[in-house]
Each structure stands twice: as C-alpha cells, then as structure tokens.
C-alpha cells in the first residue's frame, strides 16, 4: 500500500511537470500538481491506550472478555474515544519505556505529538471524532528514503491491532486562481474490525478576493498593484457603513431607552452588526495567518509541514458568518416589503393564522419526532442517513420533499420498512401537510373578507408616490393622472362599446322590473290576508 501511495503520488506529479506536449493553457496548472511533488503532506496514526493506568481501568470495564470465552478470545480492543486516547510516547515497536532514558530505543514516529504542535483541529470521521494530535510520520525526502522508512515502520508494527485511524493530510495550491485545496484522507479501523475510508476536500482562497484579481503578481508587489485598489476600497466602504450603523443604533438606544430592547428588530440589527465585525476579524486573521505560513514555508524551502487545516476551519467559519449575515439582512429586506400590498396581505394572513399554527406545530413535531426515532432505531446500523438523530431528522425532511431511497430501506427491512414508509407518507405528508395548507387557506379568505384584519401600511407608499407625482408636475399629463388615480385608489371611468353599454342598460331595466314585480306580489299577499 505504501509503495503504491508513494510511487503513484510521485509519478502523477512528475508526469504533469515534465510533459512537454502540454499546451500553454495547461502549463498554467503545473504548479497545482507541483505541490504534490513538494511533499506538503503528512501521515498521522492515532493509537488506543496500552499502558496508561487511568485508562486501563476504564478499558477493563468496557472491553472485558466474558469468562467462558477467554479460552477462545485472548485480547479485547475497545473503540476509540477522543477524551481517553493514548498520548504516551513509546519505544520502537510500541515497547514501553523503562527508566528515564527515552532516546535509546525511541523514534519520532512512536512519540506522541499533541494537537497544538501540529496546529491541528479535531476531525470527524464516519465512526467518531479524532483529535488533531497523534503519532506522526512526515512524508519527506526521496522515494527511496520514504520507502525505506515505510519498510522500517512496517517491520516494527507501527500499524497494529490497537490502531484506530490513519489520517493522511496534504495541501495543494493552484497559482492560476490562488486557490488552496486542503485534503484529508481517513482510514478508520473500529474495534469490531473492517476498514472504513472517507475523505474531505476543502477549497479556500486564503489570500482573499483581492489576491485572486491580482493573479500572478508576487505577494510583495501585490498590495501596491491596481488590482488591489478596487477590492480594498469596497472593503473600507463596508467598514465605514458598519460604523455608521453602530452610531445610528447607539442613538436609537439613547432616544428610546428601554423601549428599544422590547423590539425584535433591534436585536436583529445588532446580530447583523456583530456578525459583520466577526466576519471582518476572521477575514483579517485568515489572511495574516496564511501569509505567515507561506513565509515560513518559503524560509524552510518546504522542509517543514504547514498544516492548513486550521486555516480551512477559519475559512469555513467565515463562510458561515457571511451566510448568517446575509440571511438576517434578507429578513430586513422582506420587512421593508411590507409596504407592498401583496406582501402586507401575506403578513396579515400569517399573523391571523399564528394561533392555529402553534397548535399545529405541536402536533406535527410530536408525530414527526416519533417517526424520526422509529427510523433511527430501525436503520441506525444499516443506512448512513439514519446513523444519528440529526441525520434521521434530515432524511425524514427529504422524504417530505420527495427525495428518498426506498430501495435501500426495503432491502434492509422488507416488512417494517415499507410499512413505516407508507405510514409516514400517510400521516405526515397527506394529513399534516394538507392540514397546514388548509389553515393558511382559511386564514387567507378570512383576512381577504375582513378589511380590519388587513395591514394599511401600503397606503403610505401610495401617498408618497402620489405626492411625488404632483410635486414634479407630472400629474398634469394623462400618464401622471392615471398614476395618481391608481395610487389613490380612484376608479377612472373607462370607455365601453355601444353593445356592451346597451346590454348593461337592459340588465338594469330587467332588475328594476323584477323589483317592481316582487313588490306587487307582496302587496297582494298582504291584502289577501286582511
């Protein structure tokens, strides 16, 4: 396996670097593969505890071989846990140290390296979470030296029965678009046996958007380039706008006092402001940390491993913060649309239906949670989508939206699977969703019939618009008169054809004659009764 990994990695990189038949456009991407050749990667081995006294007691309770089976099963290996992992240093071959002289029979690959020294963060696999530390082997040097080192570790059983995970980390860089790719490949070995493979590829522009526009400029010349000016101006303008909003909100607090904190949208304003400043801090930290990492990598000529996983974490956090700020800002924008008549009607409908929706949500959550728990208990060991409570909730929501894999559910549970799936569709989709639509439909008709339930905020915009038309003098034109009439709700007389006017006159005459006839009948009935 290690021979395939080393030779395959080097052959792929060398092929792209030395191929003279590549086009000029393809040569722009050679540095993307060069970093694979440059050995910016490492391998981490996470081991389970062997000799820690505190953890041994914990293992005896968890992984205790039944008395009658001890003659058949000699050893018991528990599962990995991030809080009780092995953090001891050993001699070559995982031999415990005797005495204090550890250098006589030790090797760097058998010494534990903590998370802080590796600049790592916890990593989630298919089975469990793994810490950012472990027993490290650096993939550095020539092919022959790395293969010799792999053979040495193989002979000394560096990967043995107590190994729970093998993590391979490396980073690639595409100078054409200044894009980093942080790759983490994971091989998990749970206590029950088998191997579970997974990977995570995170792409990040750690130099910022301005560096992307600068393109091929060197970092020392980048900040003086014209490509940096436009993004920098936009960023400064964004900061100034934020400062202005902070001053505005502080003035509102001073004027409104305690009333300010009773309004929901006041908290939404501060959520946007705090999220924006947090995004700025994460953005600045990410760029500064990336520059320091690149400087260190250049200073050592690639002879030191730089873990970009932590920077990828900050880039992901920046993405989440930006998404939350955009979400809150969109809610504010929707609130401004309340001055539109149709959006205001929607708000009135939701406000009128809020009481019924509360009771509906209680019933829906109880029923939905029951199905989530049933699916979780039924498929937690066989289907990946139901491996956790959160995953079961997401999968059930996808079933409501029509995205599901019924074949897999049927193959795992041929009797209960189809029955529960049909019952879920009947109770949740056909009954609960139909009830939800019925509540909204009834509320819509109630609000539409009762003007008192409708919002009149849209009249403000109509009044402002009509005053603007009159102030500009456009109301003197036919076009302006129609706009003012529409804004003020005035019904303008329209031209009708002769045939249509004649028909309306006849209908009015018929209605009048019917009224006279009914009056005559009522008078005769009263006279007859007398």
C-alpha positions in Angstrom: 0.0 0.0 0.0 2.7 2.5 0.9 4.7 1.7 -2.3 1.5 2.4 -4.3 0.9 5.7 -2.4 4.5 7.0 -2.8 5.2 5.9 -6.4 1.7 6.8 -7.6 1.9 10.3 -6.0 5.3 11.0 -7.4 4.6 9.6 -10.9 1.4 11.7 -11.2 3.2 14.9 -10.2 6.3 14.2 -12.4 4.1 13.4 -15.4 2.4 16.8 -15.2 5.6 18.6 -14.5 7.8 17.2 -17.3 5.3 16.7 -20.1 6.5 18.9 -23.0 3.4 18.2 -25.1 1.1 20.2 -22.8 -0.5 23.4 -24.2 0.3 26.8 -22.9 -3.1 27.0 -21.1 -2.4 23.6 -19.4 1.0 24.7 -18.3 -0.7 27.3 -16.1 -1.8 24.5 -13.8 1.6 22.7 -13.5 2.2 24.3 -10.1 -1.1 22.8 -8.9 0.5 19.4 -9.2 3.9 20.6 -8.1 2.9 20.9 -4.5 2.0 17.2 -4.6 5.6 16.6 -5.6 6.8 19.0 -3.0 5.7 16.8 -0.1 3.4 19.2 1.7 1.7 16.4 3.5 2.0 14.1 6.5 0.5 10.9 7.9 -0.9 10.7 11.4 -1.5 7.5 13.3 -4.0 7.6 16.2 -3.5 4.7 18.7 -5.6 3.3 21.5 -4.2 3.3 25.1 -2.0 0.4 26.2 -0.3 1.4 29.4 -1.9 4.4 30.9 -3.1 3.4 34.4 -6.1 5.7 34.4 -7.4 4.5 31.1 -6.6 0.8 31.8 -9.3 0.7 34.5 -11.7 2.3 32.0 -10.9 -0.4 29.4 -11.4 -3.3 31.8 -15.0 -2.2 32.4 -15.7 -1.5 28.7 -13.9 -4.3 27.0 -14.0 -7.2 29.4 -13.9 -10.7 27.8 -16.7 -13.0 29.2 -15.2 -15.6 31.5 -16.3 -18.7 29.4 -14.9 -17.1 26.2 -11.4 -16.3 27.5 -10.0 -19.6 26.3 -11.0 -18.6 22.8 -10.7 -14.8 22.7 -7.4 -13.7 24.3 -7.5 -10.0 23.6 -10.2 -7.3 23.6 -9.7 -4.0 21.8 -12.1 -1.2 22.7 -13.3 1.6 20.4 -11.5 5.0 20.1 -12.6 7.9 22.2 -11.2 11.4 21.8 -11.1 12.1 25.5 -9.3 8.8 26.5 -6.9 8.4 23.6 -3.4 7.2 24.1 -1.0 10.2 24.5 2.1 8.2 25.8 5.4 8.0 24.0 6.8 4.5 23.3 10.0 2.9 22.1 10.4 1.3 18.7 7.7 -1.4 18.3 5.5 0.2 20.9 7.6 -1.0 23.7 7.0 0.8 27.0 9.9 2.9 28.3 12.0 1.5 31.1 13.7 4.1 33.2 14.1 7.7 32.1 16.4 7.4 29.1 13.9 7.5 26.3 16.3 8.2 23.5 18.0 4.8 23.5 15.0 2.9 22.0 12.7 5.6 20.6 11.8 7.1 17.2 9.8 10.2 16.2 7.1 8.1 14.7 6.5 6.4 18.1 6.4 9.6 20.1 3.0 11.3 20.6 2.7 14.8 19.1 -0.1 16.9 20.5 -2.7 19.0 18.7 -1.0 22.3 19.5 2.3 21.4 18.0 0.7 20.2 14.8 -1.7 23.2 14.5 -4.5 20.7 14.0 -8.1 20.6 14.9 -10.5 17.7 15.7 -11.6 15.8 12.6 -14.9 13.9 12.2 -14.9 10.6 10.6 -17.6 8.1 9.7 -17.3 6.4 13.2 -16.3 9.1 15.6 -14.3 12.3 16.2 -10.5 12.3 16.2 -8.2 14.8 17.8 -5.7 16.9 15.9 -2.8 15.1 17.5 -1.3 11.6 17.1 1.8 9.7 16.1 3.2 11.4 13.1 5.3 10.2 10.1 6.4 13.0 7.8 6.4 12.1 4.1 9.6 14.0 3.2 12.6 13.1 1.1 13.3 11.0 -2.0 11.2 8.0 -3.0 13.8 5.5 -1.9 14.2 7.1 1.6 10.5 7.2 2.2 10.1 3.6 1.0 12.9 2.5 3.3 11.2 4.4 6.2 7.9 2.7 5.5 9.5 -0.7 5.5 11.2 0.1 8.8 7.8 1.1 10.3 6.2 -2.0 8.8 8.8 -4.2 10.4 8.2 -2.6 13.8 4.4 -2.9 13.5 3.8 0.8 13.5 0.2 0.0 12.5 -1.1 -2.8 14.8 -4.3 -4.1 16.4 -4.7 -1.1 18.6 -4.5 1.4 15.7 -7.9 3.1 15.3 -7.3 5.6 12.5 -4.8 6.6 9.8 -5.1 10.2 8.6 -3.2 11.5 5.6 -3.1 15.2 5.1 -1.7 17.3 2.3 -2.4 20.6 0.6 -2.2 21.7 -3.0 -2.1 25.2 -4.4 -3.2 26.5 -7.8 -1.4 29.7 -8.6 -3.6 30.5 -11.5 -6.5 31.4 -9.2 -4.7 31.4 -5.9 -6.8 28.6 -4.6 -5.8 26.1 -1.9 -7.1 22.6 -1.6 -6.8 21.1 1.9 -7.3 17.3 1.6 -7.7 14.9 4.5 -7.9 11.2 3.8 -9.0 9.0 6.6 -8.9 5.2 7.2 -10.8 4.2 10.3 -10.4 0.8 12.0 -13.1 0.4 14.6 -12.8 -2.1 17.4 -15.2 -4.6 15.7 -12.9 -4.9 12.7 -13.0 -3.8 9.0 -11.7 -0.6 7.4 -13.9 2.4 6.8 -12.5 5.0 4.3 -13.5 8.6 3.9 -12.1 11.9 2.8 -12.7 15.6 3.0 -11.6 18.2 0.4 -11.8 21.8 1.4 -11.1 24.6 -1.1 -10.3 28.0 0.1 -9.0 31.3 -1.3 -6.8 32.1 1.7 -5.3 35.2 0.1 -8.6 37.0 -0.2 -10.6 38.2 -3.2 -8.1 40.9 -4.0 -5.3 38.4 -4.5 -7.5 36.5 -7.0 -7.8 39.6 -9.1 -4.1 40.4 -8.7 -3.4 36.9 -10.3 0.2 36.2 -10.9 1.7 39.2 -9.0 4.2 38.4 -6.2 3.0 39.0 -2.7 5.5 41.8 -2.0 4.2 43.6 -5.1 0.6 42.7 -4.7 -0.5 45.4 -2.2 0.7 48.2 -4.5 -0.9 46.8 -7.6 -4.0 48.4 -9.2 -5.9 45.1 -8.9 -5.8 45.5 -5.1 -7.3 49.1 -5.1 -10.9 48.3 -6.1 -11.5 45.4 -3.6 -9.7 47.4 -0.9 -12.0 50.4 -1.5 -15.1 48.2 -1.3 -13.8 46.7 2.0 -13.1 50.1 3.5 -16.6 51.3 2.4 -18.2 48.3 4.1 -16.4 49.0 7.3 -17.4 52.7 7.2 -21.1 51.7 6.6 -20.9 49.4 9.6 -19.5 52.2 11.8 -22.3 54.4 10.7 -24.9 51.8 11.6 -23.4 51.4 15.0 -23.7 55.1 15.6 -27.3 55.0 14.4 -28.2 52.2 16.8 -26.5 53.8 19.7 -28.5 57.0 19.1 -31.7 54.9 19.0 -30.8 53.3 22.3 -30.2 56.8 23.8 -33.6 58.1 22.5 -35.8 55.1 23.1 -34.3 53.8 26.3 -35.9 50.6 27.5 -38.4 50.6 24.6 -35.6 49.8 22.2 -34.9 46.4 23.8 -38.6 45.4 23.6 -38.5 45.3 19.8 -37.4 42.2 17.9 -35.8 44.1 15.0 -33.4 45.8 17.4 -31.8 42.5 18.2 -31.7 41.7 14.5 -29.8 44.9 13.9 -27.2 44.0 16.5 -27.0 40.5 15.2 -26.1 41.8 11.7 -23.5 44.2 13.2 -21.8 41.7 15.4 -21.8 39.1 12.7 -20.3 41.6 10.2 -17.5 42.6 12.6 -16.8 38.9 13.4 -16.5 38.2 9.7 -14.0 41.1 9.3 -11.9 39.7 12.2 -12.0 36.2 10.7 -11.1 37.5 7.3 -8.1 39.6 8.5 -6.8 36.7 10.7 -7.1 34.3 7.9 -5.0 36.5 5.5 -2.4 37.3 8.2 -2.0 33.6 9.2 -1.8 32.5 5.6 1.0 35.0 4.9 2.9 33.8 8.0 2.5 30.2 6.9 3.7 30.9 3.4 6.7 32.9 4.7 7.7 30.0 7.0 7.3 27.5 4.2 9.4 29.6 1.9 12.1 30.2 4.6 12.5 26.5 5.2 12.3 25.6 1.5 9.5 23.2 2.0 11.3 21.2 4.7 8.6 21.8 7.3 5.0 20.7 7.3 2.5 23.6 7.3 -0.9 22.4 8.5 -3.5 24.5 6.5 -6.4 22.6 8.2 -6.8 25.3 10.9 -6.9 28.0 8.2 -9.5 25.9 6.3 -11.5 25.9 9.5 -11.4 29.7 9.7 -12.3 30.0 6.1 -15.4 27.8 6.7 -16.3 29.8 9.8 -16.0 33.0 7.6 -18.4 31.4 5.1 -20.9 30.5 7.9 -20.7 34.1 9.4 -21.3 35.6 6.0 -24.3 33.4 5.3 -25.9 34.3 8.6 -25.4 38.0 8.0 -26.9 37.7 4.5 -29.8 35.7 6.0 -30.6 38.4 8.6 -30.2 41.1 6.0 -32.6 39.4 3.7 -35.1 39.2 6.6 -34.8 43.0 7.0 -35.3 43.4 3.2 -38.5 41.3 3.4 -39.6 43.5 6.3 -39.3 46.6 4.0 -41.5 44.9 1.5 -44.4 45.1 4.0 -45.3 48.4 2.3 -46.2 46.4 -0.7 -49.9 45.5 -0.7 -49.4 41.8 -1.5 -46.6 41.3 0.9 -48.6 43.1 3.6 -51.5 40.8 2.9 -49.2 37.8 3.4 -48.0 39.2 6.7 -51.6 39.7 7.8 -52.5 36.1 6.9 -49.6 34.7 8.8 -50.4 36.9 11.8 -54.0 35.8 11.8 -53.0 32.1 11.4 -50.4 32.2 14.1 -52.6 30.8 16.9 -53.7 27.8 14.8 -50.2 27.3 13.6 -48.9 27.0 17.2 -51.2 24.1 17.9 -50.5 22.6 14.5 -46.7 22.7 15.1 -47.1 20.9 18.5 -49.0 18.0 16.8 -46.6 18.0 13.8 -43.4 17.9 16.0 -44.8 15.1 18.2 -45.7 13.0 15.2 -42.6 13.8 13.2 -40.3 13.1 16.2 -42.0 9.7 16.7 -41.2 8.7 13.1 -37.6 10.1 13.4 -36.9 7.9 16.4 -38.5 4.8 14.8 -36.4 5.2 11.6 -33.3 5.9 13.7 -33.7 2.7 15.8 -34.6 0.6 12.7 -31.8 1.8 10.3 -29.0 3.2 12.6 -26.8 0.2 11.8 -27.5 -0.3 8.2 -28.2 3.1 6.5 -25.8 6.1 6.6 -28.7 8.6 6.5 -30.1 7.3 9.8 -26.8 6.9 11.7 -27.6 9.7 14.1 -30.7 11.6 15.3 -29.8 14.7 13.3 -29.2 12.6 10.2 -32.5 10.8 10.7 -34.3 14.2 11.0 -32.7 15.5 7.8 -33.5 12.3 5.9 -37.2 12.4 7.1 -37.4 16.0 5.9 -36.0 14.9 2.5 -38.8 12.2 2.4 -41.4 15.0 2.8 -39.8 16.9 -0.1 -39.9 13.8 -2.3 -36.2 12.8 -2.2 -35.7 9.3 -0.7 -34.2 5.9 -1.5 -37.0 3.5 -0.9 -35.0 0.6 -2.4 -32.3 0.7 0.3 -35.0 0.9 3.0 -36.8 -2.1 1.5 -33.7 -4.2 1.2 -32.7 -3.6 4.9 -36.2 -4.2 6.3 -38.5 -5.9 4.0 -41.5 -5.9 6.3 -41.2 -2.9 8.7 -39.5 -0.7 6.2 -42.4 -0.4 3.6 -45.0 -0.3 6.4 -43.4 2.6 8.2 -42.6 4.4 5.0 -46.2 4.2 3.9 -47.5 5.2 7.3 -45.1 8.2 7.3 -46.4 9.3 3.9 -50.0 8.9 5.0 -49.7 10.7 8.4 -47.2 13.4 7.7 -47.5 14.2 4.0 -51.1 13.6 3.3 -52.6 14.5 6.6 -50.3 17.1 8.3 -49.2 18.9 5.2 -52.8 19.1 4.0 -53.8 20.5 7.3 -51.1 23.1 7.1 -52.3 24.2 3.7 -56.0 24.3 4.9 -55.1 26.5 7.8 -53.4 29.0 5.5 -56.2 28.9 3.0 -58.8 29.5 5.7 -56.8 32.4 7.1 -56.3 33.9 3.7 -60.1 34.0 3.0 -60.9 35.4 6.5 -58.3 38.2 6.0 -59.4 38.9 2.5 -63.1 39.3 3.6 -62.4 41.5 6.6 -60.6 44.8 5.9 -59.9 45.3 9.6 -57.5 42.4 9.6 -55.5 43.7 6.6 -52.5 45.9 7.0 -52.8 49.5 5.8 -49.0 50.3 5.7 -49.1 50.0 1.9 -51.1 53.2 1.8 -48.1 55.1 3.0 -46.1 54.3 -0.1 -49.1 55.1 -2.3 -49.5 58.5 -0.6 -45.8 59.3 -1.0 -45.8 58.2 -4.6 -48.9 60.4 -5.5 -47.4 63.4 -3.7 -44.1 62.9 -5.7 -46.1 62.9 -9.0 -48.0 66.0 -8.1 -44.8 67.8 -6.8 -43.0 67.1 -10.1 -45.9 68.4 -12.1 -46.4 65.1 -13.9 -50.0 64.9 -12.7 -51.0 67.4 -15.4 -50.3 64.8 -18.1 -52.7 61.9 -18.8 -49.9 59.4 -17.8 -49.5 61.2 -14.5 -53.2 61.4 -13.8 -53.5 57.6 -14.2 -50.6 57.1 -11.9 -52.1 59.4 -9.2 -55.5 57.7 -9.6 -54.0 54.3 -9.2 -52.0 55.4 -6.2 -55.0 57.0 -4.5 -57.4 54.1 -5.4 -59.6 56.3 -7.6 -61.6 54.4 -10.2 -61.2 56.1 -13.5 -64.2 55.9 -15.9 -63.5 53.8 -18.9 -64.9 53.8 -22.4 -67.3 51.0 -23.2 -68.6 49.8 -26.6 -72.3 50.6 -27.6 -73.2 46.9 -27.5 -71.8 46.4 -24.0 -73.5 49.7 -22.8 -76.8 48.6 -24.2 -76.5 45.2 -22.6 -75.9 46.8 -19.2 -78.9 49.1 -19.6 -81.2 46.2 -20.4 -79.9 44.3 -17.4 -80.6 47.3 -15.2 -84.1 47.6 -16.6 -84.7 43.9 -16.0 -83.6 44.2 -12.4 -85.8 47.1 -11.9 -88.8 45.3 -13.3 -88.2 42.3 -11.1 -88.1 44.5 -8.1 -91.4 46.1 -9.0 -93.0 42.7 -9.6 -91.9 41.4 -6.2 -93.2 44.5 -4.6 -96.6 44.0 -6.3 -96.8 40.3 -5.2 -96.0 41.3 -1.6 -98.8 43.9 -1.6 -101.4 41.5 -2.9 -100.4 38.9 -0.3 -100.9 41.4 2.5 -104.3 42.5 1.0 -105.5 38.8 0.8 -104.5 38.1 4.4 -106.6 41.0 5.6 
